[in-house]
Amino acid sequence: MPAKATVVVALAVTVVAVLAGPAPSSSAAPPGPTLPAEFDLSRYQPVNPEQFRSLAYVDNGRGFLRVGRWMCQIGPGYRYVGCQGHPATAPPDVRGAAISGDQQGPWWVPPGTTYRFGAPSGFRPPTLPIGSRVTLYGVTCTAPRADVVACRTGSRAMIFTPGWHKFFFPSGDIAHSPNPAPRYLPPRLQYWNQLPVSPAPPR
């Protein structure tokens, strides 16, 4: 091929490459956070919340529920929730985790604090059936499968399983305890620590 023709062909290839733009990167970050199945309310049957609310004066109107080994309590303030138990990925000696008014948390609850799990009256928490959900005081808890509980306030949430835990909190937030290393989590929960804005959680 003559030298002049070679230059023309090379120039044409260069122009095509520029117009086409860079090749897409295989390591591009995934799109925004997706709704975990544990908080997809269309999957769960709502139940009457009144059966979970203690009427005893000393319990101050709080709600209590059980899913497998986990006991969760809701209220009395709006969007307050705590779940008692120790997933395998939790720090040693903690008694559970709590969210305070959708402003802080989930925080691990260490021993020796004033935070109390359980009803002072001795109220026995009813079991939340698998595949159901309950909403009290702006908190929704679900029972996705055996021995798994998930509770959400607004932008904060937690999932407890025997083998791992997962916390959710707003982007840039520092008022929470850390999540385990991604390798301990299911692939679908390894990237995002935030929940999508839509659909909005029940009030």
LUMFINU-127220 format. One record per residue: residue number from 1; residue in three letters; x, y, z of N, C-alpha, C in turn. Coordinates in pm, whole numbers, plus 50000, padded with zeros to 5 digits. Layout:
SITE  num  residuo    n_x    n_y    n_z   ca_x   ca_y   ca_z    c_x    c_y    c_z
SITE  NUM      Ala      X      Y      Z      X      Y      Z      X      Y      Z
...
This chain:
SITE  num  residuo    n_x    n_y    n_z   ca_x   ca_y   ca_z    c_x    c_y    c_z
SITE    1      Met  50086  49880  50000  50000  50000  50000  50089  50123  50000
SITE    2      Pro  50060  50222  49914  50141  50345  49911  50138  50415  50046
SITE    3      Ala  50244  50489  50077  50255  50557  50206  50141  50652  50229
SITE    4      Lys  50099  50724  50122  49991  50822  50136  49861  50753  50176
SITE    5      Ala  49833  50637  50115  49711  50563  50148  49715  50514  50292
SITE    6      Thr  49833  50472  50338  49847  50424  50476  49812  50534  50574
SITE    7      Val  49859  50656  50548  49830  50769  50636  49681  50798  50640
SITE    8      Val  49614  50792  50526  49470  50819  50519  49392  50716  50599
SITE    9      Val  49427  50588  50584  49358  50481  50658  49378  50499  50807
SITE   10      Ala  49499  50527  50851  49527  50546  50993  49448  50662  51049
SITE   11      Leu  49439  50771  50971  49364  50889  51016  49216  50855  51030
SITE   12      Ala  49162  50778  50937  49020  50740  50943  48992  50655  51066
SITE   13      Val  49081  50562  51096  49063  50477  51215  49064  50561  51341
SITE   14      Thr  49155  50658  51347  49164  50745  51465  49037  50825  51484
SITE   15      Val  48981  50880  51375  48858  50959  51384  48743  50873  51435
SITE   16      Val  48729  50752  51383  48622  50661  51427  48636  50631  51575
SITE   17      Ala  48758  50606  51621  48780  50574  51762  48741  50690  51852
SITE   18      Val  48774  50813  51809  48741  50931  51890  48591  50950  51897
SITE   19      Leu  48522  50934  51783  48377  50951  51781  48307  50846  51864
SITE   20      Ala  48362  50725  51865  48298  50616  51940  48311  50637  52089
SITE   21      Gly  48413  50710  52135  48432  50733  52277  48501  50616  52342
SITE   22      Pro  48536  50628  52471  48606  50521  52541  48517  50400  52560
SITE   23      Ala  48579  50284  52565  48505  50161  52589  48452  50160  52731
SITE   24      Pro  48333  50106  52754  48278  50103  52890  48366  50022  52982
SITE   25      Ser  48382  50070  53104  48465  50001  53203  48388  49888  53268
SITE   26      Ser  48452  49772  53279  48387  49658  53342  48382  49673  53493
SITE   27      Ser  48461  49770  53547  48465  49789  53691  48381  49908  53736
SITE   28      Ala  48291  49955  53649  48208  50070  53685  48122  50038  53807
SITE   29      Ala  48102  50139  53891  48021  50118  54012  47877  50084  53972
SITE   30      Pro  47812  49999  54049  47673  49967  54020  47585  50090  54036
SITE   31      Pro  47464  50088  53981  47373  50202  53996  47335  50222  54142
SITE   32      Gly  47251  50320  54169  47213  50352  54306  47159  50233  54382
SITE   33      Pro  47146  50247  54514  47104  50134  54598  46969  50078  54557
SITE   34      Thr  46959  49948  54563  46833  49880  54537  46771  49838  54669
SITE   35      Leu  46642  49812  54667  46571  49775  54789  46598  49629  54823
SITE   36      Pro  46660  49601  54938  46682  49462  54977  46549  49388  54993
SITE   37      Ala  46550  49260  54963  46427  49180  54974  46369  49186  55115
SITE   38      Glu  46455  49204  55214  46407  49209  55353  46316  49328  55379
SITE   39      Phe  46326  49432  55296  46243  49552  55315  46147  49577  55200
SITE   40      Asp  46132  49480  55111  46034  49490  55003  45899  49447  55060
SITE   41      Leu  45820  49546  55102  45698  49516  55178  45594  49440  55097
SITE   42      Ser  45605  49443  54965  45510  49367  54883  45525  49217  54904
SITE   43      Arg  45635  49175  54963  45660  49033  54988  45597  48985  55119
SITE   44      Tyr  45551  49077  55202  45512  49041  55338  45367  49077  55368
SITE   45      Gln  45303  48990  55444  45165  49011  55483  45160  49098  55609
SITE   46      Pro  45088  49211  55608  45080  49293  55729  44995  49225  55836
SITE   47      Val  45035  49243  55961  44960  49188  56074  44920  49301  56167
SITE   48      Asn  44819  49276  56249  44769  49375  56344  44877  49408  56447
SITE   49      Pro  44919  49533  56458  45026  49566  56552  44985  49561  56698
SITE   50      Glu  44855  49566  56726  44812  49577  56866  44851  49456  56949
SITE   51      Gln  44861  49340  56888  44898  49220  56964  45042  49226  57014
SITE   52      Phe  45123  49313  56953  45264  49324  56992  45287  49437  57092
SITE   53      Arg  45185  49516  57120  45198  49631  57209  45161  49590  57352
SITE   54      Ser  45252  49614  57445  45223  49584  57585  45133  49693  57644
SITE   55      Leu  45032  49651  57721  44941  49745  57785  44985  49781  57927
SITE   56      Ala  45090  49717  57974  45136  49744  58111  45194  49885  58122
SITE   57      Tyr  45160  49952  58230  45204  50090  58250  45356  50101  58245
SITE   58      Val  45427  50008  58307  45573  50018  58316  45641  49998  58180
SITE   59      Asp  45569  49943  58084  45628  49922  57951  45610  50044  57861
SITE   60      Asn  45532  50142  57907  45522  50272  57840  45478  50261  57694
SITE   61      Gly  45391  50164  57665  45334  50153  57531  45423  50090  57427
SITE   62      Arg  45539  50041  57465  45630  49983  57366  45576  49852  57309
SITE   63      Gly  45623  49821  57188  45589  49695  57124  45706  49599  57130
SITE   64      Phe  45676  49470  57134  45780  49367  57142  45743  49253  57048
SITE   65      Leu  45844  49198  56982  45819  49085  56892  45939  48992  56892
SITE   66      Arg  45913  48870  56848  46021  48771  56839  46019  48705  56701
SITE   67      Val  46139  48686  56646  46157  48607  56524  46275  48514  56549
SITE   68      Gly  46248  48386  56565  46355  48292  56595  46425  48330  56725
SITE   69      Arg  46556  48343  56720  46634  48376  56840  46634  48524  56873
SITE   70      Trp  46580  48607  56785  46588  48752  56801  46464  48809  56869
SITE   71      Met  46485  48904  56960  46376  48979  57021  46395  49126  56988
SITE   72      Cys  46292  49188  56932  46301  49330  56897  46196  49409  56973
SITE   73      Gln  46228  49532  57007  46135  49620  57077  46125  49752  57003
SITE   74      Ile  46005  49807  57000  45975  49926  56921  45915  50033  57010
SITE   75      Gly  45962  50158  56996  45907  50268  57074  45982  50287  57205
SITE   76      Pro  45923  50369  57298  45795  50438  57282  45803  50562  57193
SITE   77      Gly  45925  50611  57166  45939  50726  57078  45924  50686  56932
SITE   78      Tyr  45900  50786  56848  45881  50761  56705  46011  50717  56641
SITE   79      Arg  46006  50605  56571  46119  50546  56500  46236  50509  56591
SITE   80      Tyr  46201  50455  56707  46300  50393  56795  46281  50241  56788
SITE   81      Val  46390  50169  56770  46382  50022  56766  46515  49963  56811
SITE   82      Gly  46507  49850  56879  46627  49777  56918  46602  49628  56903
SITE   83      Cys  46704  49554  56862  46693  49409  56849  46803  49344  56932
SITE   84      Gln  46762  49248  57013  46853  49179  57104  46905  49052  57039
SITE   85      Gly  47034  49030  57052  47094  48909  56998  47235  48935  56949
SITE   86      His  47301  48828  56906  47442  48837  56871  47470  48760  56742
SITE   87      Pro  47459  48827  56625  47501  48761  56501  47649  48725  56505
SITE   88      Ala  47691  48633  56421  47830  48588  56421  47928  48701  56390
SITE   89      Thr  47884  48802  56317  47973  48913  56279  47970  49029  56379
SITE   90      Ala  47896  49016  56487  47890  49122  56588  48015  49121  56675
SITE   91      Pro  48053  49236  56732  48166  49239  56824  48137  49152  56947
SITE   92      Pro  48241  49107  57014  48220  49025  57134  48143  49102  57241
SITE   93      Asp  48058  49031  57311  47990  49081  57432  47876  49179  57407
SITE   94      Val  47853  49227  57286  47741  49318  57267  47610  49243  57289
SITE   95      Arg  47505  49319  57329  47377  49257  57361  47274  49272  57251
SITE   96      Gly  47305  49351  57150  47212  49378  57042  47246  49511  56979
SITE   97      Ala  47150  49566  56903  47172  49695  56836  47044  49777  56842
SITE   98      Ala  47059  49910  56832  46944  49999  56844  46956  50117  56749
SITE   99      Ile  46840  50166  56707  46828  50288  56627  46747  50388  56709
SITE  100      Ser  46794  50512  56714  46730  50615  56797  46665  50722  56710
SITE  101      Gly  46533  50715  56698  46457  50821  56632  46494  50849  56488
SITE  102      Asp  46552  50752  56419  46598  50770  56282  46708  50875  56273
SITE  103      Gln  46768  50912  56387  46874  51012  56390  47011  50950  56413
SITE  104      Gln  47015  50839  56482  47141  50770  56511  47120  50620  56501
SITE  105      Gly  47230  50550  56469  47227  50406  56468  47216  50350  56326
SITE  106      Pro  47218  50219  56320  47223  50125  56432  47357  50131  56506
SITE  107      Trp  47344  50134  56639  47459  50125  56729  47454  49990  56800
SITE  108      Trp  47570  49928  56818  47576  49811  56905  47554  49855  57050
SITE  109      Val  47485  49772  57125  47458  49801  57267  47552  49714  57350
SITE  110      Pro  47654  49775  57412  47747  49697  57492  47691  49669  57631
SITE  111      Pro  47750  49577  57704  47706  49555  57842  47739  49676  57928
SITE  112      Gly  47666  49691  58036  47693  49799  58129  47630  49932  58094
SITE  113      Thr  47548  49937  57989  47479  50062  57954  47340  50063  58017
SITE  114      Thr  47274  50177  58010  47140  50189  58067  47032  50136  57972
SITE  115      Tyr  47071  50106  57848  46972  50055  57752  46927  49916  57797
SITE  116      Arg  46796  49898  57801  46742  49771  57849  46662  49702  57739
SITE  117      Phe  46691  49574  57720  46611  49492  57630  46506  49416  57711
SITE  118      Gly  46386  49404  57654  46280  49329  57720  46185  49419  57795
SITE  119      Ala  46067  49364  57823  45962  49439  57890  45978  49431  58042
SITE  120      Pro  45984  49545  58111  45992  49542  58258  45877  49465  58322
SITE  121      Ser  45762  49465  58255  45644  49397  58311  45652  49246  58298
SITE  122      Gly  45743  49197  58216  45747  49054  58188  45662  49014  58068
SITE  123      Phe  45609  49113  57996  45531  49085  57875  45610  48995  57782
SITE  124      Arg  45544  48888  57735  45612  48792  57648  45588  48830  57502
SITE  125      Pro  45693  48861  57428  45676  48907  57290  45613  48799  57202
SITE  126      Pro  45506  48831  57131  45451  48735  57035  45549  48713  56919
SITE  127      Thr  45538  48600  56855  45622  48569  56739  45563  48632  56614
SITE  128      Leu  45647  48700  56538  45608  48753  56408  45623  48640  56307
SITE  129      Pro  45513  48595  56245  45521  48480  56154  45612  48506  56033
SITE  130      Ile  45676  48402  55985  45759  48414  55866  45673  48462  55749
SITE  131      Gly  45726  48558  55675  45654  48614  55562  45557  48725  55598
SITE  132      Ser  45568  48777  55720  45477  48885  55762  45557  49006  55807
SITE  133      Arg  45483  49117  55830  45545  49242  55874  45452  49314  55969
SITE  134      Val  45512  49398  56055  45434  49477  56148  45493  49617  56154
SITE  135      Thr  45407  49718  56166  45451  49857  56175  45397  49920  56302
SITE  136      Leu  45487  49976  56382  45454  50047  56505  45544  50169  56516
SITE  137      Tyr  45489  50284  56553  45570  50404  56581  45668  50436  56467
SITE  138      Gly  45626  50417  56343  45713  50449  56231  45825  50350  56207
SITE  139      Val  45817  50233  56269  45915  50126  56251  45844  50007  56188
SITE  140      Thr  45903  49950  56085  45849  49828  56024  45951  49717  56039
SITE  141      Cys  45907  49605  56098  45991  49486  56109  45931  49374  56025
SITE  142      Thr  46017  49298  55960  45973  49186  55878  46040  49058  55927
SITE  143      Ala  45977  48946  55891  46033  48813  55918  46054  48745  55783
SITE  144      Pro  46167  48771  55717  46188  48722  55581  46196  48569  55570
SITE  145      Arg  46258  48506  55669  46274  48361  55668  46309  48318  55810
SITE  146      Ala  46321  48188  55831  46344  48138  55966  46471  48199  56026
SITE  147      Asp  46458  48247  56149  46571  48300  56227  46635  48423  56164
SITE  148      Val  46556  48501  56089  46605  48627  56031  46503  48736  56061
SITE  149      Val  46551  48850  56111  46463  48963  56137  46524  49088  56073
SITE  150      Ala  46438  49175  56023  46483  49300  55962  46391  49412  56009
SITE  151      Cys  46449  49522  56057  46369  49636  56105  46421  49764  56040
SITE  152      Arg  46326  49848  55998  46360  49974  55931  46285  50089  55994
SITE  153      Thr  46356  50203  56008  46290  50327  56052  46261  50408  55925
SITE  154      Gly  46342  50509  55896  46328  50583  55772  46445  50551  55682
SITE  155      Ser  46559  50618  55709  46681  50594  55630  46776  50498  55700
SITE  156      Arg  46735  50444  55812  46820  50352  55889  46750  50217  55904
SITE  157      Ala  46831  50112  55911  46772  49978  55920  46878  49879  55964
SITE  158      Met  46832  49759  56002  46924  49652  56037  46862  49517  56002
SITE  159      Ile  46949  49425  55967  46911  49286  55941  46997  49199  56031
SITE  160      Phe  46934  49108  56105  47004  49012  56189  46979  48871  56135
SITE  161      Thr  47086  48797  56111  47079  48655  56081  47180  48586  56172
SITE  162      Pro  47173  48454  56187  47273  48388  56270  47416  48410  56221
SITE  163      Gly  47435  48416  56088  47570  48422  56033  47625  48561  56007
SITE  164      Trp  47540  48662  55998  47588  48796  55965  47484  48901  56003
SITE  165      His  47529  49026  56006  47438  49140  56025  47466  49242  55914
SITE  166      Lys  47368  49328  55889  47385  49436  55793  47314  49559  55845
SITE  167      Phe  47386  49672  55851  47329  49799  55894  47316  49893  55773
SITE  168      Phe  47211  49976  55775  47188  50077  55672  47177  50214  55739
SITE  169      Phe  47230  50317  55672  47234  50452  55728  47253  50551  55614
SITE  170      Pro  47227  50680  55638  47240  50779  55530  47384  50793  55481
SITE  171      Ser  47400  50833  55357  47532  50857  55301  47602  50969  55378
SITE  172      Gly  47728  50949  55413  47804  51049  55486  47782  51046  55636
SITE  173      Asp  47692  50963  55683  47660  50956  55826  47773  50887  55903
SITE  174      Ile  47797  50934  56026  47898  50869  56111  47838  50818  56242
SITE  175      Ala  47708  50841  56263  47645  50803  56390  47588  50662  56381
SITE  176      His  47677  50565  56365  47635  50425  56354  47755  50335  56379
SITE  177      Ser  47729  50210  56406  47835  50110  56416  47865  50055  56276
SITE  178      Pro  47984  49999  56257  48023  49955  56123  47959  49822  56081
SITE  179      Asn  47960  49800  55952  47919  49672  55895  48037  49576  55892
SITE  180      Pro  48010  49447  55880  48121  49353  55863  48186  49370  55727
SITE  181      Ala  48302  49310  55709  48368  49313  55578  48276  49252  55473
SITE  182      Pro  48278  49305  55350  48187  49256  55246  48190  49105  55226
SITE  183      Arg  48304  49042  55246  48313  48898  55219  48222  48815  55310
SITE  184      Tyr  48178  48874  55421  48089  48801  55511  47942  48817  55475
SITE  185      Leu  47913  48901  55377  47774  48933  55341  47736  48868  55209
SITE  186      Pro  47605  48848  55186  47561  48801  55055  47601  48903  54947
SITE  187      Pro  47630  48859  54826  47673  48951  54720  47578  49069  54701
SITE  188      Arg  47448  49047  54714  47351  49155  54691  47359  49265  54796
SITE  189      Leu  47426  49240  54909  47433  49339  55017  47576  49389  55041
SITE  190      Gln  47666  49359  54951  47806  49392  54975  47843  49536  54941
SITE  191      Tyr  47765  49602  54856  47811  49733  54807  47748  49850  54879
SITE  192      Trp  47615  49857  54882  47547  49975  54934  47515  49963  55083
SITE  193      Asn  47537  50073  55156  47496  50083  55296  47375  50175  55311
SITE  194      Gln  47320  50219  55198  47203  50308  55201  47082  50236  55142
SITE  195      Leu  46964  50285  55181  46839  50235  55125  46791  50333  55019
SITE  196      Pro  46721  50287  54916  46669  50379  54815  46563  50471  54874
SITE  197      Val  46551  50589  54816  46452  50687  54864  46310  50637  54839
SITE  198      Ser  46291  50567  54728  46159  50517  54691  46165  50364  54679
SITE  199      Pro  46064  50295  54731  45943  50347  54797  45972  50393  54940
SITE  200      Ala  45896  50492  54984  45913  50545  55119  45862  50442  55220
SITE  201      Pro  45925  50435  55338  45879  50340  55440  45747  50385  55501
SITE  202      Pro  45671  50291  55557  45546  50329  55624  45572  50424  55741
SITE  203      Arg  45474  50506  55769  45483  50597  55883  45402  50545  56001
